[in-house]
Amino acid sequence: MGIRRTKEFRNEAVRVSLISGLLLKQVTDDLGIGLSTLGKWIAARKYDELMSGSHDDKDIELA
């Protein structure tokens, strides 16, 4: 469980699930992880990407 769930492993699992064209179930079966686990990792990646973008509109609105 330890080494397989490193940050690199999670990032690769998400990358494969988003670009491979495979069903999420196929990816989770191949990697030996749960579907809900992969779903959480994907959601976290999308959230991180959303929050890392420019927030100029928010700053303008608050001003």
HTML snippet that shows the backbone in 3Dmol.js (N, CA, C, O; Angstrom):
<script src="https://3Dmol.org/build/3Dmol-min.js"></script>
<div id="view" style="width:600px;height:400px;position:relative"></div>
<script>
const pdb = `
ATOM      1  N   MET A   1       0.825  -1.191   0.000  1.00  0.00           N
ATOM      2  CA  MET A   1       0.000   0.000   0.000  1.00  0.00           C
ATOM      3  C   MET A   1       0.865   1.250   0.000  1.00  0.00           C
ATOM      4  O   MET A   1       0.525   2.196  -0.710  1.00  0.00           O
ATOM      5  N   GLY A   2       1.952   1.316   0.742  1.00  0.00           N
ATOM      6  CA  GLY A   2       2.758   2.509   0.901  1.00  0.00           C
ATOM      7  C   GLY A   2       3.331   3.082  -0.386  1.00  0.00           C
ATOM      8  O   GLY A   2       2.969   4.186  -0.794  1.00  0.00           O
ATOM      9  N   ILE A   3       4.216   2.342  -1.021  1.00  0.00           N
ATOM     10  CA  ILE A   3       4.906   2.872  -2.198  1.00  0.00           C
ATOM     11  C   ILE A   3       3.981   3.052  -3.395  1.00  0.00           C
ATOM     12  O   ILE A   3       4.243   3.904  -4.244  1.00  0.00           O
ATOM     13  N   ARG A   4       2.932   2.289  -3.481  1.00  0.00           N
ATOM     14  CA  ARG A   4       2.032   2.367  -4.629  1.00  0.00           C
ATOM     15  C   ARG A   4       1.158   3.602  -4.583  1.00  0.00           C
ATOM     16  O   ARG A   4       0.564   3.978  -5.594  1.00  0.00           O
ATOM     17  N   ARG A   5       1.069   4.237  -3.428  1.00  0.00           N
ATOM     18  CA  ARG A   5       0.174   5.389  -3.318  1.00  0.00           C
ATOM     19  C   ARG A   5       0.954   6.671  -3.095  1.00  0.00           C
ATOM     20  O   ARG A   5       0.479   7.592  -2.431  1.00  0.00           O
ATOM     21  N   THR A   6       2.144   6.723  -3.650  1.00  0.00           N
ATOM     22  CA  THR A   6       2.929   7.938  -3.563  1.00  0.00           C
ATOM     23  C   THR A   6       2.266   9.014  -4.411  1.00  0.00           C
ATOM     24  O   THR A   6       1.361   8.733  -5.198  1.00  0.00           O
ATOM     25  N   LYS A   7       2.721  10.227  -4.243  1.00  0.00           N
ATOM     26  CA  LYS A   7       2.193  11.338  -5.037  1.00  0.00           C
ATOM     27  C   LYS A   7       2.394  11.060  -6.529  1.00  0.00           C
ATOM     28  O   LYS A   7       1.518  11.356  -7.341  1.00  0.00           O
ATOM     29  N   GLU A   8       3.530  10.502  -6.879  1.00  0.00           N
ATOM     30  CA  GLU A   8       3.807  10.179  -8.273  1.00  0.00           C
ATOM     31  C   GLU A   8       2.831   9.129  -8.808  1.00  0.00           C
ATOM     32  O   GLU A   8       2.355   9.229  -9.939  1.00  0.00           O
ATOM     33  N   PHE A   9       2.543   8.129  -7.987  1.00  0.00           N
ATOM     34  CA  PHE A   9       1.588   7.096  -8.387  1.00  0.00           C
ATOM     35  C   PHE A   9       0.211   7.703  -8.618  1.00  0.00           C
ATOM     36  O   PHE A   9      -0.438   7.418  -9.624  1.00  0.00           O
ATOM     37  N   ARG A  10      -0.234   8.541  -7.681  1.00  0.00           N
ATOM     38  CA  ARG A  10      -1.541   9.193  -7.825  1.00  0.00           C
ATOM     39  C   ARG A  10      -1.591  10.045  -9.089  1.00  0.00           C
ATOM     40  O   ARG A  10      -2.554   9.979  -9.852  1.00  0.00           O
ATOM     41  N   ASN A  11      -0.552  10.843  -9.305  1.00  0.00           N
ATOM     42  CA  ASN A  11      -0.517  11.701 -10.495  1.00  0.00           C
ATOM     43  C   ASN A  11      -0.563  10.881 -11.779  1.00  0.00           C
ATOM     44  O   ASN A  11      -1.264  11.244 -12.724  1.00  0.00           O
ATOM     45  N   GLU A  12       0.163   9.800 -11.816  1.00  0.00           N
ATOM     46  CA  GLU A  12       0.178   8.948 -13.009  1.00  0.00           C
ATOM     47  C   GLU A  12      -1.173   8.269 -13.218  1.00  0.00           C
ATOM     48  O   GLU A  12      -1.645   8.149 -14.349  1.00  0.00           O
ATOM     49  N   ALA A  13      -1.790   7.827 -12.132  1.00  0.00           N
ATOM     50  CA  ALA A  13      -3.108   7.202 -12.235  1.00  0.00           C
ATOM     51  C   ALA A  13      -4.127   8.185 -12.807  1.00  0.00           C
ATOM     52  O   ALA A  13      -4.930   7.820 -13.665  1.00  0.00           O
ATOM     53  N   VAL A  14      -4.095   9.412 -12.340  1.00  0.00           N
ATOM     54  CA  VAL A  14      -5.010  10.434 -12.846  1.00  0.00           C
ATOM     55  C   VAL A  14      -4.709  10.730 -14.309  1.00  0.00           C
ATOM     56  O   VAL A  14      -5.624  10.826 -15.127  1.00  0.00           O
ATOM     57  N   ARG A  15      -3.435  10.874 -14.641  1.00  0.00           N
ATOM     58  CA  ARG A  15      -3.050  11.168 -16.017  1.00  0.00           C
ATOM     59  C   ARG A  15      -3.534  10.072 -16.960  1.00  0.00           C
ATOM     60  O   ARG A  15      -4.109  10.360 -18.010  1.00  0.00           O
ATOM     61  N   VAL A  16      -3.305   8.835 -16.589  1.00  0.00           N
ATOM     62  CA  VAL A  16      -3.734   7.704 -17.419  1.00  0.00           C
ATOM     63  C   VAL A  16      -5.250   7.703 -17.576  1.00  0.00           C
ATOM     64  O   VAL A  16      -5.768   7.478 -18.670  1.00  0.00           O
ATOM     65  N   SER A  17      -5.950   7.954 -16.490  1.00  0.00           N
ATOM     66  CA  SER A  17      -7.411   7.915 -16.557  1.00  0.00           C
ATOM     67  C   SER A  17      -7.971   9.023 -17.438  1.00  0.00           C
ATOM     68  O   SER A  17      -9.022   8.847 -18.055  1.00  0.00           O
ATOM     69  N   LEU A  18      -7.289  10.157 -17.507  1.00  0.00           N
ATOM     70  CA  LEU A  18      -7.796  11.282 -18.279  1.00  0.00           C
ATOM     71  C   LEU A  18      -7.433  11.219 -19.760  1.00  0.00           C
ATOM     72  O   LEU A  18      -8.166  11.748 -20.595  1.00  0.00           O
ATOM     73  N   ILE A  19      -6.307  10.575 -20.102  1.00  0.00           N
ATOM     74  CA  ILE A  19      -5.874  10.615 -21.507  1.00  0.00           C
ATOM     75  C   ILE A  19      -5.895   9.268 -22.223  1.00  0.00           C
ATOM     76  O   ILE A  19      -5.737   9.220 -23.443  1.00  0.00           O
ATOM     77  N   SER A  20      -6.086   8.186 -21.493  1.00  0.00           N
ATOM     78  CA  SER A  20      -5.956   6.871 -22.120  1.00  0.00           C
ATOM     79  C   SER A  20      -7.166   6.460 -22.949  1.00  0.00           C
ATOM     80  O   SER A  20      -7.045   5.641 -23.859  1.00  0.00           O
ATOM     81  N   GLY A  21      -8.325   7.021 -22.642  1.00  0.00           N
ATOM     82  CA  GLY A  21      -9.539   6.583 -23.315  1.00  0.00           C
ATOM     83  C   GLY A  21     -10.135   5.327 -22.697  1.00  0.00           C
ATOM     84  O   GLY A  21     -11.164   4.834 -23.159  1.00  0.00           O
ATOM     85  N   LEU A  22      -9.496   4.808 -21.656  1.00  0.00           N
ATOM     86  CA  LEU A  22     -10.016   3.634 -20.959  1.00  0.00           C
ATOM     87  C   LEU A  22     -11.117   4.047 -19.997  1.00  0.00           C
ATOM     88  O   LEU A  22     -11.148   5.186 -19.530  1.00  0.00           O
ATOM     89  N   LEU A  23     -12.007   3.130 -19.705  1.00  0.00           N
ATOM     90  CA  LEU A  23     -13.005   3.367 -18.674  1.00  0.00           C
ATOM     91  C   LEU A  23     -12.295   3.453 -17.325  1.00  0.00           C
ATOM     92  O   LEU A  23     -11.281   2.790 -17.107  1.00  0.00           O
ATOM     93  N   LEU A  24     -12.832   4.269 -16.426  1.00  0.00           N
ATOM     94  CA  LEU A  24     -12.213   4.396 -15.106  1.00  0.00           C
ATOM     95  C   LEU A  24     -12.109   3.038 -14.420  1.00  0.00           C
ATOM     96  O   LEU A  24     -11.126   2.762 -13.733  1.00  0.00           O
ATOM     97  N   LYS A  25     -13.109   2.196 -14.602  1.00  0.00           N
ATOM     98  CA  LYS A  25     -13.092   0.854 -13.998  1.00  0.00           C
ATOM     99  C   LYS A  25     -11.899   0.045 -14.508  1.00  0.00           C
ATOM    100  O   LYS A  25     -11.280  -0.698 -13.747  1.00  0.00           O
ATOM    101  N   GLN A  26     -11.580   0.188 -15.787  1.00  0.00           N
ATOM    102  CA  GLN A  26     -10.430  -0.531 -16.346  1.00  0.00           C
ATOM    103  C   GLN A  26      -9.134  -0.032 -15.711  1.00  0.00           C
ATOM    104  O   GLN A  26      -8.256  -0.826 -15.373  1.00  0.00           O
ATOM    105  N   VAL A  27      -9.020   1.274 -15.554  1.00  0.00           N
ATOM    106  CA  VAL A  27      -7.811   1.854 -14.960  1.00  0.00           C
ATOM    107  C   VAL A  27      -7.669   1.383 -13.516  1.00  0.00           C
ATOM    108  O   VAL A  27      -6.586   0.975 -13.096  1.00  0.00           O
ATOM    109  N   THR A  28      -8.757   1.438 -12.762  1.00  0.00           N
ATOM    110  CA  THR A  28      -8.668   1.029 -11.354  1.00  0.00           C
ATOM    111  C   THR A  28      -8.350  -0.450 -11.214  1.00  0.00           C
ATOM    112  O   THR A  28      -7.585  -0.841 -10.332  1.00  0.00           O
ATOM    113  N   ASP A  29      -8.929  -1.272 -12.072  1.00  0.00           N
ATOM    114  CA  ASP A  29      -8.620  -2.709 -12.029  1.00  0.00           C
ATOM    115  C   ASP A  29      -7.147  -2.949 -12.355  1.00  0.00           C
ATOM    116  O   ASP A  29      -6.481  -3.743 -11.691  1.00  0.00           O
ATOM    117  N   ASP A  30      -6.647  -2.265 -13.373  1.00  0.00           N
ATOM    118  CA  ASP A  30      -5.246  -2.437 -13.765  1.00  0.00           C
ATOM    119  C   ASP A  30      -4.285  -1.996 -12.662  1.00  0.00           C
ATOM    120  O   ASP A  30      -3.235  -2.607 -12.462  1.00  0.00           O
ATOM    121  N   LEU A  31      -4.653  -0.926 -11.945  1.00  0.00           N
ATOM    122  CA  LEU A  31      -3.754  -0.377 -10.931  1.00  0.00           C
ATOM    123  C   LEU A  31      -4.000  -0.946  -9.537  1.00  0.00           C
ATOM    124  O   LEU A  31      -3.208  -0.723  -8.621  1.00  0.00           O
ATOM    125  N   GLY A  32      -5.095  -1.677  -9.381  1.00  0.00           N
ATOM    126  CA  GLY A  32      -5.388  -2.265  -8.083  1.00  0.00           C
ATOM    127  C   GLY A  32      -5.846  -1.248  -7.054  1.00  0.00           C
ATOM    128  O   GLY A  32      -5.528  -1.370  -5.871  1.00  0.00           O
ATOM    129  N   ILE A  33      -6.588  -0.249  -7.494  1.00  0.00           N
ATOM    130  CA  ILE A  33      -7.121   0.759  -6.580  1.00  0.00           C
ATOM    131  C   ILE A  33      -8.638   0.810  -6.726  1.00  0.00           C
ATOM    132  O   ILE A  33      -9.192   0.304  -7.702  1.00  0.00           O
ATOM    133  N   GLY A  34      -9.294   1.413  -5.766  1.00  0.00           N
ATOM    134  CA  GLY A  34     -10.743   1.518  -5.802  1.00  0.00           C
ATOM    135  C   GLY A  34     -11.210   2.632  -6.732  1.00  0.00           C
ATOM    136  O   GLY A  34     -10.516   3.628  -6.937  1.00  0.00           O
ATOM    137  N   LEU A  35     -12.383   2.444  -7.281  1.00  0.00           N
ATOM    138  CA  LEU A  35     -12.968   3.435  -8.174  1.00  0.00           C
ATOM    139  C   LEU A  35     -13.196   4.754  -7.444  1.00  0.00           C
ATOM    140  O   LEU A  35     -12.934   5.820  -8.001  1.00  0.00           O
ATOM    141  N   SER A  36     -13.675   4.698  -6.216  1.00  0.00           N
ATOM    142  CA  SER A  36     -13.905   5.936  -5.466  1.00  0.00           C
ATOM    143  C   SER A  36     -12.586   6.642  -5.143  1.00  0.00           C
ATOM    144  O   SER A  36     -12.533   7.871  -5.087  1.00  0.00           O
ATOM    145  N   THR A  37     -11.539   5.873  -4.934  1.00  0.00           N
ATOM    146  CA  THR A  37     -10.219   6.465  -4.680  1.00  0.00           C
ATOM    147  C   THR A  37      -9.757   7.249  -5.890  1.00  0.00           C
ATOM    148  O   THR A  37      -9.327   8.396  -5.759  1.00  0.00           O
ATOM    149  N   LEU A  38      -9.839   6.649  -7.062  1.00  0.00           N
ATOM    150  CA  LEU A  38      -9.426   7.340  -8.275  1.00  0.00           C
ATOM    151  C   LEU A  38     -10.307   8.567  -8.509  1.00  0.00           C
ATOM    152  O   LEU A  38      -9.817   9.616  -8.928  1.00  0.00           O
ATOM    153  N   GLY A  39     -11.587   8.438  -8.242  1.00  0.00           N
ATOM    154  CA  GLY A  39     -12.491   9.570  -8.390  1.00  0.00           C
ATOM    155  C   GLY A  39     -12.088  10.743  -7.509  1.00  0.00           C
ATOM    156  O   GLY A  39     -12.149  11.897  -7.934  1.00  0.00           O
ATOM    157  N   LYS A  40     -11.680  10.449  -6.295  1.00  0.00           N
ATOM    158  CA  LYS A  40     -11.218  11.497  -5.370  1.00  0.00           C
ATOM    159  C   LYS A  40      -9.935  12.136  -5.873  1.00  0.00           C
ATOM    160  O   LYS A  40      -9.770  13.352  -5.785  1.00  0.00           O
ATOM    161  N   TRP A  41      -9.026  11.323  -6.399  1.00  0.00           N
ATOM    162  CA  TRP A  41      -7.773  11.865  -6.925  1.00  0.00           C
ATOM    163  C   TRP A  41      -8.029  12.772  -8.125  1.00  0.00           C
ATOM    164  O   TRP A  41      -7.396  13.819  -8.260  1.00  0.00           O
ATOM    165  N   ILE A  42      -8.951  12.374  -8.993  1.00  0.00           N
ATOM    166  CA  ILE A  42      -9.290  13.187 -10.171  1.00  0.00           C
ATOM    167  C   ILE A  42      -9.926  14.502  -9.727  1.00  0.00           C
ATOM    168  O   ILE A  42      -9.577  15.566 -10.239  1.00  0.00           O
ATOM    169  N   ALA A  43     -10.852  14.434  -8.782  1.00  0.00           N
ATOM    170  CA  ALA A  43     -11.501  15.644  -8.284  1.00  0.00           C
ATOM    171  C   ALA A  43     -10.484  16.591  -7.651  1.00  0.00           C
ATOM    172  O   ALA A  43     -10.553  17.804  -7.849  1.00  0.00           O
ATOM    173  N   ALA A  44      -9.548  16.039  -6.896  1.00  0.00           N
ATOM    174  CA  ALA A  44      -8.521  16.864  -6.270  1.00  0.00           C
ATOM    175  C   ALA A  44      -7.648  17.535  -7.321  1.00  0.00           C
ATOM    176  O   ALA A  44      -7.288  18.703  -7.175  1.00  0.00           O
ATOM    177  N   ARG A  45      -7.302  16.802  -8.384  1.00  0.00           N
ATOM    178  CA  ARG A  45      -6.490  17.372  -9.462  1.00  0.00           C
ATOM    179  C   ARG A  45      -7.223  18.522 -10.126  1.00  0.00           C
ATOM    180  O   ARG A  45      -6.642  19.580 -10.366  1.00  0.00           O
ATOM    181  N   LYS A  46      -8.520  18.315 -10.429  1.00  0.00           N
ATOM    182  CA  LYS A  46      -9.310  19.368 -11.076  1.00  0.00           C
ATOM    183  C   LYS A  46      -9.427  20.589 -10.174  1.00  0.00           C
ATOM    184  O   LYS A  46      -9.345  21.721 -10.651  1.00  0.00           O
ATOM    185  N   TYR A  47      -9.618  20.372  -8.879  1.00  0.00           N
ATOM    186  CA  TYR A  47      -9.702  21.477  -7.930  1.00  0.00           C
ATOM    187  C   TYR A  47      -8.378  22.239  -7.882  1.00  0.00           C
ATOM    188  O   TYR A  47      -8.365  23.469  -7.923  1.00  0.00           O
ATOM    189  N   ASP A  48      -7.276  21.513  -7.797  1.00  0.00           N
ATOM    190  CA  ASP A  48      -5.955  22.152  -7.757  1.00  0.00           C
ATOM    191  C   ASP A  48      -5.709  22.983  -9.010  1.00  0.00           C
ATOM    192  O   ASP A  48      -5.175  24.089  -8.935  1.00  0.00           O
ATOM    193  N   GLU A  49      -6.104  22.440 -10.167  1.00  0.00           N
ATOM    194  CA  GLU A  49      -5.920  23.172 -11.416  1.00  0.00           C
ATOM    195  C   GLU A  49      -6.791  24.428 -11.448  1.00  0.00           C
ATOM    196  O   GLU A  49      -6.351  25.475 -11.923  1.00  0.00           O
ATOM    197  N   LEU A  50      -8.005  24.331 -10.951  1.00  0.00           N
ATOM    198  CA  LEU A  50      -8.901  25.483 -10.895  1.00  0.00           C
ATOM    199  C   LEU A  50      -8.335  26.569  -9.989  1.00  0.00           C
ATOM    200  O   LEU A  50      -8.358  27.751 -10.330  1.00  0.00           O
ATOM    201  N   MET A  51      -7.833  26.161  -8.843  1.00  0.00           N
ATOM    202  CA  MET A  51      -7.332  27.130  -7.871  1.00  0.00           C
ATOM    203  C   MET A  51      -5.982  27.712  -8.258  1.00  0.00           C
ATOM    204  O   MET A  51      -5.605  28.768  -7.749  1.00  0.00           O
ATOM    205  N   SER A  52      -5.252  27.060  -9.133  1.00  0.00           N
ATOM    206  CA  SER A  52      -3.927  27.561  -9.509  1.00  0.00           C
ATOM    207  C   SER A  52      -3.995  28.578 -10.641  1.00  0.00           C
ATOM    208  O   SER A  52      -2.993  29.219 -10.956  1.00  0.00           O
ATOM    209  N   GLY A  53      -5.159  28.732 -11.251  1.00  0.00           N
ATOM    210  CA  GLY A  53      -5.300  29.658 -12.364  1.00  0.00           C
ATOM    211  C   GLY A  53      -5.390  31.100 -11.906  1.00  0.00           C
ATOM    212  O   GLY A  53      -5.361  31.396 -10.711  1.00  0.00           O
ATOM    213  N   SER A  54      -5.496  31.973 -12.864  1.00  0.00           N
ATOM    214  CA  SER A  54      -5.618  33.398 -12.597  1.00  0.00           C
ATOM    215  C   SER A  54      -6.965  33.691 -11.941  1.00  0.00           C
ATOM    216  O   SER A  54      -7.992  33.117 -12.305  1.00  0.00           O
ATOM    217  N   HIS A  55      -6.936  34.583 -10.983  1.00  0.00           N
ATOM    218  CA  HIS A  55      -8.156  34.968 -10.277  1.00  0.00           C
ATOM    219  C   HIS A  55      -8.374  36.465 -10.358  1.00  0.00           C
ATOM    220  O   HIS A  55      -8.875  37.080  -9.418  1.00  0.00           O
ATOM    221  N   ASP A  56      -7.992  37.054 -11.495  1.00  0.00           N
ATOM    222  CA  ASP A  56      -8.119  38.493 -11.678  1.00  0.00           C
ATOM    223  C   ASP A  56      -9.558  38.955 -11.537  1.00  0.00           C
ATOM    224  O   ASP A  56      -9.812  40.007 -10.951  1.00  0.00           O
ATOM    225  N   ASP A  57     -10.506  38.188 -12.062  1.00  0.00           N
ATOM    226  CA  ASP A  57     -11.910  38.581 -11.975  1.00  0.00           C
ATOM    227  C   ASP A  57     -12.382  38.690 -10.541  1.00  0.00           C
ATOM    228  O   ASP A  57     -13.173  39.575 -10.216  1.00  0.00           O
ATOM    229  N   LYS A  58     -11.915  37.812  -9.684  1.00  0.00           N
ATOM    230  CA  LYS A  58     -12.282  37.863  -8.273  1.00  0.00           C
ATOM    231  C   LYS A  58     -11.682  39.095  -7.632  1.00  0.00           C
ATOM    232  O   LYS A  58     -12.362  39.779  -6.867  1.00  0.00           O
ATOM    233  N   ASP A  59     -10.429  39.397  -7.922  1.00  0.00           N
ATOM    234  CA  ASP A  59      -9.772  40.557  -7.352  1.00  0.00           C
ATOM    235  C   ASP A  59     -10.470  41.853  -7.794  1.00  0.00           C
ATOM    236  O   ASP A  59     -10.625  42.784  -7.004  1.00  0.00           O
ATOM    237  N   ILE A  60     -10.887  41.897  -9.060  1.00  0.00           N
ATOM    238  CA  ILE A  60     -11.590  43.078  -9.562  1.00  0.00           C
ATOM    239  C   ILE A  60     -12.934  43.224  -8.858  1.00  0.00           C
ATOM    240  O   ILE A  60     -13.318  44.324  -8.461  1.00  0.00           O
ATOM    241  N   GLU A  61     -13.645  42.111  -8.705  1.00  0.00           N
ATOM    242  CA  GLU A  61     -14.960  42.145  -8.051  1.00  0.00           C
ATOM    243  C   GLU A  61     -14.834  42.598  -6.602  1.00  0.00           C
ATOM    244  O   GLU A  61     -15.656  43.378  -6.122  1.00  0.00           O
ATOM    245  N   LEU A  62     -13.824  42.120  -5.912  1.00  0.00           N
ATOM    246  CA  LEU A  62     -13.640  42.496  -4.513  1.00  0.00           C
ATOM    247  C   LEU A  62     -13.235  43.953  -4.363  1.00  0.00           C
ATOM    248  O   LEU A  62     -13.543  44.578  -3.349  1.00  0.00           O
ATOM    249  N   ALA A  63     -12.548  44.502  -5.359  1.00  0.00           N
ATOM    250  CA  ALA A  63     -12.119  45.919  -5.307  1.00  0.00           C
ATOM    251  C   ALA A  63     -13.333  46.805  -5.476  1.00  0.00           C
ATOM    252  O   ALA A  63     -13.211  48.030  -5.464  1.00  0.00           O
TER     253      ALA A  63
END
`;
const viewer = $3Dmol.createViewer("view");
viewer.addModel(pdb, "pdb");
viewer.setStyle({}, {cartoon: {color: "spectrum"}});
viewer.zoomTo();
viewer.render();
</script>
